[in-house]
């Protein structure tokens, strides 16, 4: 059977992988602080004897789009958005330190500060615990201040500081849990230059219109590759028929 069948088949397989990545981005278009996956097609030449024009298609993940999403004001005391570059340190389900841009924070029944996904928010000395209070304020430097129950505003006291870090995007990779970690497995150092916007959230940086156009383009590309495989099958049948006649 002609080898171009396998070339078309590899293209269809990689198109499905690209479609899955694009669909993942679309599904998270409204996820707070989400970073879009980046993928690109590459050409890999066939090793060994054969036609130089025959090459396989592969899809490579280029990491994630590190552009910031829009900052939307919510007016909620526990909402924070990273203003510019930087990340919020959280505790992953496996206990390791990881990083996110999702600042939809809340306090659970034990007083532990968590984000909307349930990950414990870290301070410089571990998970942050917020004592009972009548009011709470988060500063632009990530500091958490409260007014104790029954006290006046003059008793405002700082009870902790969110660990804010700013590693290079090239040093980070996204895990299967959606959190980011350093590629070398290390821990990022706190960066005092990172600032947050209190009472705000960062929206996803997915360009919905672009993702929809990509979905249509990938669907058409997949259809073309399937038709190419069908043509290869028809050519093989005709060739087999000619050999039988001979």
Backbone as JSON, one array per atom type, in Angstrom:
{
  "sequence": "XXXXXXXXXXXXXXXXXXXXXXXXXXXXXXXXXXXXXXXXXXXXXXXXXXXXXXXXXXXXXXXXXXXXXXXXXXXXXXXXXXXXXXXXXXXXXXXXXXXXXXXXXXXXXXXXXXXXXXXXXXXXXXXXXXXXXXXXXXXXXXXXXXXXXXXXXXXXXXXXXXXXXXXXXXXXXXXXXXXXXXXXXXXXXXXXXXXXXXXXXXXXXXXXXXXXXXXXXXXXXXXXXXXXXXXXXXXXXXXXXXXXXX",
  "N": [[0.85, -1.19, 0.0], [0.44, 2.29, -0.73], [2.76, 4.56, 0.69], [1.89, 7.09, 1.31], [-0.5, 6.92, 2.58], [0.07, 6.42, 5.25], [1.33, 8.76, 5.88], [-0.77, 10.62, 5.67], [-2.38, 9.54, 7.64], [-0.83, 9.99, 9.96], [-0.93, 12.75, 10.0], [-3.67, 13.2, 10.46], [-3.93, 12.1, 13.0], [-2.3, 13.81, 14.55], [-3.65, 16.16, 14.15], [-5.99, 15.7, 15.56], [-4.9, 15.7, 18.14], [-4.1, 18.38, 18.33], [-6.58, 19.54, 18.17], [-7.7, 18.67, 20.56], [-6.14, 20.1, 22.41], [-6.86, 22.7, 21.71], [-9.59, 22.62, 22.28], [-9.45, 22.26, 25.02], [-8.49, 24.77, 25.77], [-10.69, 26.38, 25.01], [-12.63, 25.37, 26.75], [-11.78, 26.44, 29.1], [-12.11, 29.13, 28.92], [-13.43, 30.85, 30.6], [-12.24, 30.48, 33.01], [-10.76, 31.54, 35.97], [-7.74, 33.3, 35.83], [-6.57, 31.56, 33.97], [-4.12, 30.13, 31.79], [-3.55, 29.93, 28.39], [-2.9, 26.98, 26.46], [-0.21, 26.43, 24.19], [0.29, 25.24, 20.94], [1.91, 23.7, 18.13], [2.33, 22.7, 14.73], [4.72, 20.46, 13.34], [7.11, 19.34, 10.92], [8.33, 16.16, 10.26], [10.82, 14.45, 8.71], [10.9, 11.34, 6.94], [12.93, 8.71, 8.03], [15.56, 7.0, 6.37], [15.52, 5.12, 3.21], [13.5, 6.4, 0.52], [10.88, 8.6, -0.7], [11.74, 12.03, -0.87], [9.8, 13.9, -0.51], [7.98, 12.82, 1.17], [6.81, 13.1, 4.35], [6.23, 13.08, 7.86], [3.67, 14.47, 9.98], [3.83, 16.22, 13.07], [2.68, 17.19, 16.31], [3.65, 19.7, 18.46], [3.91, 20.77, 21.81], [4.18, 24.0, 22.88], [4.34, 25.08, 25.32], [2.85, 27.58, 27.32], [0.66, 30.41, 26.94], [1.92, 33.34, 28.08], [0.85, 35.84, 28.42], [-0.93, 38.34, 30.23], [-4.29, 38.09, 31.46], [-7.37, 40.0, 31.26], [-7.99, 42.29, 33.92], [-10.56, 42.21, 36.17], [-12.77, 44.08, 38.08], [-14.18, 43.14, 41.17], [-14.91, 43.86, 43.7], [-14.9, 42.32, 45.95], [-13.58, 41.45, 49.07], [-11.76, 39.31, 49.39], [-10.83, 38.69, 46.9], [-8.13, 38.69, 44.64], [-5.94, 39.9, 42.12], [-3.09, 39.23, 40.19], [-1.03, 41.88, 39.48], [0.4, 42.5, 36.69], [3.48, 40.8, 36.11], [4.01, 37.65, 37.79], [3.16, 35.21, 40.38], [0.9, 33.32, 42.47], [1.66, 31.47, 45.29], [0.72, 28.19, 46.08], [-0.48, 25.25, 47.83], [-0.23, 22.15, 46.42], [-2.41, 19.27, 45.73], [-0.8, 17.03, 46.3], [0.82, 17.94, 48.27], [3.02, 19.41, 47.53], [4.71, 22.49, 46.59], [3.2, 24.82, 44.45], [2.18, 26.95, 41.69], [-0.05, 29.57, 40.77], [-2.35, 31.71, 38.98], [-4.82, 32.22, 39.81], [-6.81, 34.06, 41.84], [-9.11, 33.86, 43.39], [-9.97, 33.86, 46.35], [-10.8, 32.31, 49.52], [-11.97, 31.62, 52.86], [-11.8, 28.7, 54.72], [-13.7, 26.49, 56.93], [-11.93, 25.97, 58.96], [-10.36, 28.16, 59.1], [-8.38, 28.32, 57.25], [-6.77, 29.74, 54.44], [-7.81, 29.5, 51.16], [-7.87, 28.93, 47.56], [-10.25, 29.21, 44.81], [-10.19, 26.67, 43.68], [-9.7, 25.08, 45.79], [-7.12, 24.84, 46.74], [-4.65, 25.26, 49.24], [-3.52, 28.42, 50.19], [-0.25, 29.69, 50.24], [1.95, 31.17, 52.66], [4.95, 32.86, 53.67], [5.81, 31.06, 55.55], [4.45, 28.69, 55.22], [1.11, 27.17, 54.83], [-1.51, 29.59, 54.97], [-3.25, 30.81, 57.8], [-6.16, 32.37, 58.78], [-7.26, 34.31, 61.39], [-10.43, 34.63, 63.22], [-12.45, 37.48, 62.36], [-13.77, 40.84, 62.14], [-13.51, 42.4, 59.95], [-11.59, 42.35, 56.92], [-8.6, 42.87, 55.07], [-6.66, 42.9, 52.13], [-3.49, 43.8, 51.18], [-1.65, 45.53, 48.55], [0.79, 44.33, 48.44], [0.31, 41.77, 49.11], [-0.1, 41.33, 51.78], [-2.07, 40.37, 54.6], [-4.51, 41.77, 56.51], [-6.42, 42.17, 59.49], [-9.31, 43.08, 61.46], [-9.85, 42.34, 64.73], [-12.62, 40.49, 66.24], [-15.14, 42.47, 67.73], [-13.51, 44.68, 68.06], [-12.17, 47.97, 67.25], [-11.41, 49.86, 64.19], [-8.87, 50.82, 64.65], [-7.39, 48.79, 65.64], [-6.4, 47.28, 63.62], [-4.49, 44.68, 62.3], [-1.67, 42.99, 60.88], [-1.74, 39.68, 59.79], [-0.51, 37.85, 58.21], [1.18, 37.06, 55.08], [0.71, 36.69, 51.67], [2.53, 34.41, 49.72], [4.25, 35.56, 47.08], [5.59, 35.07, 43.92], [7.98, 35.26, 41.21], [9.06, 33.7, 38.88], [10.78, 33.08, 35.74], [8.82, 32.6, 32.79], [9.72, 30.59, 31.11], [10.84, 28.84, 32.87], [8.82, 27.47, 34.01], [6.34, 24.87, 34.08], [3.22, 23.38, 33.2], [1.3, 21.26, 35.24], [-0.58, 18.13, 35.36], [-2.61, 18.69, 37.07], [-3.27, 21.25, 36.58], [-1.82, 23.22, 37.81], [1.18, 25.22, 38.1], [4.69, 24.54, 38.08], [8.2, 24.72, 38.92], [10.48, 23.73, 36.42], [12.8, 22.39, 37.16], [12.13, 21.28, 39.53], [12.52, 22.73, 41.82], [11.98, 25.37, 44.31], [10.41, 28.5, 44.02], [11.67, 31.7, 44.89], [10.35, 34.16, 47.18], [9.12, 37.24, 45.85], [9.4, 40.53, 46.36], [8.68, 42.53, 44.66], [6.43, 41.87, 43.25], [3.05, 42.66, 42.71], [-0.37, 42.87, 43.76], [-3.8, 43.29, 42.76], [-6.2, 44.23, 44.81], [-9.6, 43.14, 45.45], [-10.22, 42.32, 42.88], [-10.21, 40.2, 39.95], [-8.31, 38.14, 37.73], [-9.05, 37.48, 34.42], [-9.34, 34.66, 32.13], [-6.76, 34.21, 29.67], [-7.44, 33.29, 27.21], [-8.15, 33.66, 23.81], [-11.18, 33.76, 22.65], [-12.48, 34.03, 20.13], [-10.36, 33.54, 18.33], [-9.75, 30.9, 19.09], [-12.1, 29.6, 18.31], [-12.0, 29.93, 15.53], [-9.69, 28.44, 15.04], [-10.65, 25.92, 15.74], [-12.5, 25.4, 13.68], [-10.78, 25.43, 11.47], [-9.05, 23.27, 12.09], [-10.89, 21.18, 12.07], [-11.59, 21.1, 9.37], [-9.14, 20.51, 8.27], [-8.71, 17.96, 9.33], [-10.78, 16.57, 8.05], [-9.9, 16.75, 5.39], [-7.59, 15.19, 5.52], [-8.64, 12.69, 6.17], [-10.08, 12.18, 3.84], [-7.93, 11.98, 2.13], [-6.78, 9.6, 3.03], [-8.81, 7.86, 2.28], [-8.64, 8.1, -0.49], [-6.15, 6.93, -0.85], [-6.73, 4.31, -0.18], [-8.54, 3.65, -2.24], [-6.82, 3.87, -4.43], [-5.11, 1.75, -3.89], [-6.84, -0.41, -4.17], [-7.46, -0.24, -6.9], [-4.93, -0.66, -8.0], [-4.45, -3.25, -7.13], [-6.43, -4.55, -8.57], [-5.57, -4.15, -11.2], [-3.23, -5.67, -11.15], [-4.27, -8.21, -10.85], [-5.57, -8.53, -13.3], [-3.39, -8.54, -15.01]],
  "CA": [[0.0, 0.0, 0.0], [1.25, 3.5, -0.85], [3.17, 5.1, 1.98], [1.26, 8.36, 1.64], [-1.59, 6.62, 3.5], [0.58, 6.57, 6.61], [1.59, 10.19, 6.07], [-2.07, 11.24, 5.93], [-2.84, 9.04, 8.93], [-0.11, 10.71, 11.03], [-1.46, 14.11, 10.03], [-4.99, 13.17, 11.1], [-3.73, 11.85, 14.43], [-1.76, 15.01, 15.18], [-4.71, 17.17, 14.12], [-6.85, 15.4, 16.71], [-4.2, 16.16, 19.35], [-4.18, 19.83, 18.34], [-7.98, 19.87, 18.47], [-7.9, 18.46, 22.0], [-5.53, 21.24, 23.1], [-7.69, 23.88, 21.43], [-10.83, 22.44, 23.03], [-9.1, 22.52, 26.43], [-8.45, 26.23, 25.94], [-12.05, 26.9, 24.94], [-13.35, 24.97, 27.95], [-11.3, 27.25, 30.22], [-12.17, 30.54, 28.53], [-13.97, 31.64, 31.71], [-11.55, 30.06, 34.23], [-9.97, 32.63, 36.55], [-6.28, 33.22, 35.76], [-6.11, 30.46, 33.12], [-3.14, 30.4, 30.75], [-3.84, 29.09, 27.24], [-1.85, 26.12, 25.93], [0.28, 26.74, 22.85], [0.69, 24.05, 20.19], [2.31, 23.99, 16.76], [2.64, 21.54, 13.88], [6.08, 20.37, 12.83], [7.3, 18.31, 9.9], [9.43, 15.23, 10.53], [11.12, 13.66, 7.52], [11.02, 9.89, 7.14], [14.31, 8.25, 8.04], [15.8, 5.85, 5.5], [15.24, 5.33, 1.79], [12.11, 6.75, 0.18], [10.72, 9.88, -1.38], [12.06, 13.17, -0.01], [8.59, 14.69, -0.26], [7.15, 12.15, 2.16], [7.19, 13.5, 5.71], [5.15, 12.94, 8.84], [3.32, 15.65, 10.76], [3.79, 16.03, 14.51], [2.22, 18.35, 17.06], [4.5, 19.97, 19.6], [3.4, 21.73, 22.78], [5.18, 25.05, 23.07], [4.18, 25.67, 26.65], [1.61, 28.3, 27.55], [0.66, 31.83, 26.63], [2.2, 34.02, 29.34], [0.25, 37.16, 28.47], [-1.9, 38.5, 31.3], [-5.67, 38.3, 31.1], [-7.94, 41.27, 31.72], [-8.31, 42.38, 35.34], [-11.97, 42.61, 36.34], [-13.06, 44.47, 39.46], [-15.3, 42.42, 41.78], [-15.27, 44.5, 44.95], [-14.88, 41.34, 47.02], [-12.36, 41.63, 49.87], [-10.83, 38.19, 49.28], [-10.4, 38.51, 45.52], [-6.91, 39.41, 44.26], [-5.4, 39.61, 40.79], [-1.69, 39.63, 40.03], [-0.91, 43.07, 38.64], [1.63, 42.34, 35.91], [4.1, 39.48, 36.21], [4.05, 37.06, 39.11], [2.32, 34.05, 40.65], [0.53, 33.06, 43.85], [2.11, 30.14, 45.71], [-0.31, 27.38, 46.73], [-0.1, 23.87, 48.12], [-0.9, 21.21, 45.53], [-2.99, 18.12, 46.44], [0.22, 16.1, 46.76], [1.6, 18.59, 49.31], [4.13, 20.18, 46.98], [4.43, 23.9, 46.31], [2.91, 25.07, 43.05], [1.9, 28.36, 41.44], [-1.28, 29.83, 40.02], [-2.77, 33.12, 38.86], [-6.21, 32.29, 40.28], [-6.85, 34.72, 43.14], [-10.45, 33.82, 43.98], [-9.65, 33.29, 47.66], [-11.86, 32.14, 50.52], [-11.51, 31.07, 54.13], [-12.62, 27.53, 55.03], [-14.22, 26.42, 58.29], [-10.82, 25.89, 59.91], [-9.62, 29.41, 59.04], [-7.3, 28.24, 56.26], [-7.01, 30.5, 53.22], [-7.75, 28.65, 49.97], [-8.42, 29.55, 46.36], [-11.49, 28.61, 44.36], [-9.98, 25.26, 43.38], [-9.5, 24.36, 47.05], [-5.7, 24.74, 47.1], [-4.25, 26.12, 50.34], [-2.62, 29.51, 49.8], [0.95, 29.67, 51.08], [2.68, 32.35, 53.08], [6.4, 32.59, 53.72], [6.08, 29.98, 56.49], [3.51, 27.59, 55.03], [-0.29, 27.55, 54.58], [-1.96, 30.75, 55.75], [-4.43, 30.68, 58.65], [-6.7, 33.7, 59.07], [-8.08, 34.28, 62.6], [-11.75, 35.26, 63.09], [-12.34, 38.93, 62.27], [-14.96, 41.58, 61.71], [-13.19, 42.91, 58.61], [-10.32, 41.83, 56.39], [-8.07, 43.65, 53.95], [-5.44, 42.4, 51.51], [-2.73, 44.89, 50.6], [-1.09, 45.3, 47.21], [1.97, 43.48, 48.59], [-0.13, 40.44, 49.52], [-0.27, 41.25, 53.23], [-3.45, 40.18, 55.05], [-4.74, 42.47, 57.78], [-7.76, 41.97, 60.01], [-9.76, 43.73, 62.69], [-10.4, 41.27, 65.57], [-14.02, 40.65, 66.62], [-15.42, 43.38, 68.83], [-12.52, 45.75, 68.15], [-12.32, 49.06, 66.3], [-10.46, 49.85, 63.06], [-7.52, 51.16, 65.09], [-6.7, 47.55, 66.02], [-6.03, 46.56, 62.39], [-3.19, 44.01, 62.46], [-1.27, 42.07, 59.81], [-1.66, 38.3, 60.29], [0.21, 37.0, 57.27], [1.44, 37.62, 53.76], [0.67, 35.69, 50.6], [3.82, 34.24, 49.04], [4.18, 35.96, 45.68], [6.86, 34.74, 43.26], [8.03, 35.73, 39.82], [10.04, 33.01, 38.04], [10.61, 33.24, 34.3], [7.84, 31.68, 32.22], [10.44, 29.46, 30.54], [11.22, 27.93, 33.95], [7.61, 26.85, 34.53], [5.57, 23.94, 33.27], [1.92, 23.09, 33.77], [1.08, 19.86, 35.6], [-1.89, 17.58, 35.02], [-3.6, 19.28, 37.98], [-3.51, 22.62, 36.17], [-0.93, 24.12, 38.53], [2.5, 25.38, 37.51], [5.84, 24.24, 38.93], [9.49, 24.91, 38.28], [10.9, 22.55, 35.66], [13.86, 21.67, 37.85], [11.6, 20.73, 40.77], [12.86, 23.59, 42.95], [10.98, 26.3, 44.82], [10.68, 29.89, 43.66], [11.85, 32.6, 46.03], [9.4, 35.28, 47.22], [9.56, 38.45, 45.14], [8.7, 41.68, 46.95], [8.26, 43.46, 43.61], [5.13, 41.43, 42.71], [1.93, 43.38, 43.3], [-1.7, 42.35, 43.47], [-4.89, 44.26, 42.73], [-7.27, 43.72, 45.69], [-10.97, 43.33, 44.97], [-10.25, 42.08, 41.44], [-9.8, 38.88, 39.47], [-7.77, 38.1, 36.36], [-9.78, 36.55, 33.56], [-8.53, 33.78, 31.29], [-6.17, 34.9, 28.52], [-7.84, 32.6, 25.97], [-8.86, 34.45, 22.81], [-12.27, 32.86, 22.25], [-12.7, 34.11, 18.69], [-9.26, 32.84, 17.68], [-9.9, 29.47, 19.35], [-13.2, 29.09, 17.48], [-11.48, 29.85, 14.16], [-8.78, 27.28, 15.02], [-11.46, 24.7, 15.77], [-13.04, 25.19, 12.32], [-9.65, 25.1, 10.6], [-8.59, 21.92, 12.4], [-11.92, 20.24, 11.61], [-11.46, 21.0, 7.91], [-7.87, 19.82, 8.01], [-8.92, 16.54, 9.62], [-11.62, 16.04, 6.97], [-9.04, 16.59, 4.21], [-6.67, 14.06, 5.74], [-9.43, 11.47, 6.08], [-10.35, 11.94, 2.42], [-6.67, 11.52, 1.53], [-6.66, 8.17, 3.35], [-9.77, 7.15, 1.44], [-8.06, 8.05, -1.85], [-5.07, 5.94, -0.83], [-7.37, 3.0, -0.2], [-9.07, 3.43, -3.59], [-5.68, 3.63, -5.32], [-4.62, 0.41, -3.62], [-7.8, -1.36, -4.76], [-7.29, -0.2, -8.36], [-3.65, -1.28, -8.32], [-4.61, -4.69, -6.95], [-7.27, -5.03, -9.68], [-4.72, -4.2, -12.39], [-2.32, -6.8, -11.04], [-5.01, -9.44, -11.1], [-5.8, -8.62, -14.74], [-2.11, -8.88, -15.63]],
  "C": [[0.89, 1.24, 0.0], [1.53, 4.12, 0.51], [2.46, 6.41, 2.33], [0.01, 8.15, 2.51], [-1.14, 6.85, 4.94], [0.92, 8.03, 6.92], [0.29, 10.91, 6.42], [-2.6, 10.81, 7.3], [-2.15, 9.77, 10.09], [-0.61, 12.14, 11.14], [-2.81, 14.18, 10.73], [-4.85, 12.97, 12.61], [-3.25, 13.1, 15.15], [-2.79, 16.14, 15.16], [-5.68, 16.95, 15.26], [-6.2, 15.86, 18.01], [-4.28, 17.68, 19.46], [-5.61, 20.28, 18.67], [-8.27, 19.7, 19.94], [-7.33, 19.62, 22.8], [-6.37, 22.49, 22.92], [-9.01, 23.81, 22.2], [-10.62, 22.69, 24.52], [-9.05, 24.02, 26.7], [-9.85, 26.82, 25.95], [-12.83, 26.57, 26.22], [-12.96, 25.82, 29.16], [-11.3, 28.74, 29.9], [-12.7, 31.43, 29.65], [-13.33, 31.26, 33.05], [-10.62, 31.17, 34.72], [-8.47, 32.36, 36.43], [-5.74, 32.14, 34.84], [-5.13, 30.96, 32.06], [-3.35, 29.41, 29.61], [-2.64, 28.25, 26.84], [-1.47, 26.58, 24.53], [0.73, 25.46, 22.18], [1.02, 24.44, 18.76], [2.6, 22.7, 16.02], [4.08, 21.62, 13.41], [6.16, 19.23, 11.83], [8.51, 17.45, 10.25], [9.64, 14.36, 9.29], [11.27, 12.19, 7.88], [12.49, 9.49, 7.06], [14.46, 7.04, 7.12], [15.44, 6.15, 4.06], [13.77, 5.62, 1.54], [12.08, 8.08, -0.53], [10.98, 11.03, -0.41], [10.82, 13.97, 0.35], [7.68, 14.05, 0.78], [7.66, 12.49, 3.56], [5.97, 13.38, 6.61], [4.92, 14.27, 9.56], [3.33, 15.3, 12.24], [3.3, 17.33, 15.15], [3.11, 18.51, 18.28], [3.85, 21.01, 20.51], [4.5, 22.73, 23.09], [5.06, 25.71, 24.43], [2.84, 26.37, 26.77], [1.78, 29.77, 27.19], [0.82, 32.61, 27.94], [1.66, 35.45, 29.4], [-0.83, 37.21, 29.55], [-3.32, 38.64, 30.73], [-6.16, 39.63, 31.63], [-8.24, 41.2, 33.22], [-9.7, 42.97, 35.5], [-12.22, 42.91, 37.81], [-14.29, 43.72, 39.97], [-15.79, 43.09, 43.06], [-15.27, 43.57, 46.15], [-13.54, 41.41, 47.75], [-11.32, 40.55, 49.63], [-10.36, 37.93, 47.85], [-9.13, 39.33, 45.27], [-6.49, 38.97, 42.86], [-3.95, 40.06, 40.75], [-1.63, 40.8, 39.05], [0.42, 43.04, 37.89], [2.16, 40.92, 36.04], [4.06, 38.97, 37.65], [3.05, 35.93, 39.26], [2.01, 33.97, 42.14], [0.97, 31.63, 44.19], [0.98, 29.44, 46.46], [0.24, 25.99, 47.01], [-0.92, 22.94, 47.25], [-1.49, 20.04, 46.33], [-1.97, 17.13, 46.97], [1.13, 16.71, 47.84], [2.75, 19.44, 48.81], [3.72, 21.64, 46.76], [4.24, 24.09, 44.81], [2.45, 26.52, 42.93], [0.69, 28.52, 40.53], [-1.5, 31.32, 39.91], [-4.19, 33.3, 39.37], [-6.24, 32.87, 41.69], [-8.23, 34.8, 43.75], [-10.37, 33.13, 45.34], [-10.89, 33.2, 48.55], [-11.24, 31.51, 51.76], [-12.41, 29.9, 54.5], [-13.01, 27.53, 56.51], [-13.14, 26.35, 59.36], [-9.98, 27.17, 59.93], [-8.5, 29.41, 58.02], [-7.71, 28.98, 54.99], [-6.8, 29.59, 52.01], [-8.23, 29.44, 48.76], [-9.66, 28.78, 45.91], [-11.39, 27.14, 44.03], [-9.73, 24.43, 44.63], [-8.05, 24.22, 47.47], [-5.37, 25.73, 48.21], [-3.26, 27.17, 49.84], [-1.46, 29.56, 50.78], [1.43, 31.07, 51.44], [4.15, 32.01, 53.09], [6.73, 31.41, 54.62], [5.1, 28.82, 56.36], [2.1, 28.09, 54.78], [-0.74, 28.66, 55.52], [-3.24, 30.43, 56.52], [-4.88, 32.1, 59.01], [-7.59, 33.6, 60.3], [-9.45, 34.91, 62.35], [-11.61, 36.79, 63.11], [-13.68, 39.55, 61.89], [-14.74, 42.2, 60.33], [-11.8, 42.43, 58.22], [-9.9, 42.68, 55.21], [-6.78, 43.0, 53.44], [-4.75, 43.57, 50.82], [-2.16, 44.54, 49.25], [0.17, 44.44, 47.26], [1.62, 42.07, 49.03], [-0.32, 40.28, 51.0], [-1.76, 41.18, 53.59], [-3.61, 40.82, 56.42], [-6.2, 42.3, 58.19], [-8.02, 42.89, 61.2], [-10.4, 42.63, 63.54], [-11.85, 41.54, 65.94], [-14.18, 41.58, 67.82], [-14.47, 44.53, 68.97], [-12.79, 46.81, 67.09], [-11.27, 49.02, 65.21], [-9.04, 50.18, 63.47], [-6.72, 49.93, 65.5], [-6.3, 46.71, 64.81], [-4.62, 45.98, 62.52], [-2.93, 43.06, 61.3], [-1.08, 40.67, 60.38], [-0.92, 37.36, 59.35], [0.41, 37.7, 55.94], [1.45, 36.5, 52.73], [2.05, 35.62, 49.94], [3.62, 34.51, 47.55], [5.56, 35.74, 45.05], [6.82, 35.21, 41.82], [9.13, 35.04, 39.03], [9.79, 33.3, 36.56], [9.62, 32.2, 33.77], [8.51, 30.43, 31.65], [10.84, 28.44, 31.59], [10.02, 27.13, 34.47], [7.02, 25.86, 33.55], [4.26, 23.63, 33.99], [1.79, 21.6, 34.06], [-0.31, 19.41, 35.2], [-2.99, 18.12, 35.92], [-3.89, 20.74, 37.66], [-2.63, 23.65, 36.86], [0.45, 24.15, 37.86], [3.59, 25.1, 38.55], [7.12, 24.55, 38.18], [9.92, 23.62, 37.6], [11.95, 21.72, 36.39], [13.41, 21.1, 39.2], [11.89, 21.57, 42.0], [11.69, 24.47, 43.38], [11.39, 27.72, 44.45], [10.78, 30.75, 44.92], [10.79, 33.7, 46.01], [9.98, 36.51, 46.54], [8.75, 39.63, 45.65], [8.2, 42.65, 45.9], [6.9, 43.09, 43.01], [4.02, 42.15, 43.45], [0.61, 42.74, 42.87], [-2.69, 43.51, 43.46], [-6.02, 43.72, 43.6], [-8.65, 44.0, 45.11], [-11.13, 43.12, 43.48], [-9.86, 40.64, 41.14], [-9.26, 39.01, 38.05], [-8.55, 37.07, 35.56], [-8.82, 35.68, 32.77], [-7.94, 34.58, 30.13], [-6.47, 34.19, 27.21], [-8.59, 33.57, 25.06], [-9.95, 33.57, 22.21], [-12.49, 32.85, 20.75], [-11.62, 33.35, 17.93], [-9.37, 31.33, 17.88], [-11.02, 28.86, 18.52], [-12.76, 28.95, 16.02], [-10.54, 28.65, 14.03], [-9.56, 25.98, 14.99], [-12.01, 24.37, 14.38], [-11.93, 24.76, 11.37], [-9.16, 23.67, 10.83], [-9.6, 20.87, 11.95], [-11.82, 20.03, 10.1], [-10.18, 20.25, 7.54], [-8.02, 18.31, 8.25], [-9.75, 15.89, 8.53], [-10.8, 15.81, 5.7], [-8.13, 15.39, 4.35], [-7.41, 12.73, 5.68], [-9.74, 11.15, 4.62], [-9.09, 11.48, 1.68], [-6.46, 10.04, 1.81], [-7.62, 7.33, 2.52], [-9.27, 7.04, 0.0], [-6.94, 7.02, -1.93], [-5.65, 4.53, -0.88], [-7.92, 2.67, -1.59], [-7.94, 3.15, -4.57], [-5.15, 2.21, -5.14], [-5.52, -0.63, -4.23], [-7.64, -1.42, -6.28], [-6.0, -0.89, -8.77], [-3.75, -2.81, -8.18], [-5.43, -5.29, -8.08], [-6.43, -5.16, -10.96], [-3.76, -5.36, -12.36], [-3.01, -8.11, -11.28], [-5.27, -9.64, -12.58], [-4.54, -9.06, -15.46], [-1.79, -10.33, -15.42]]
}
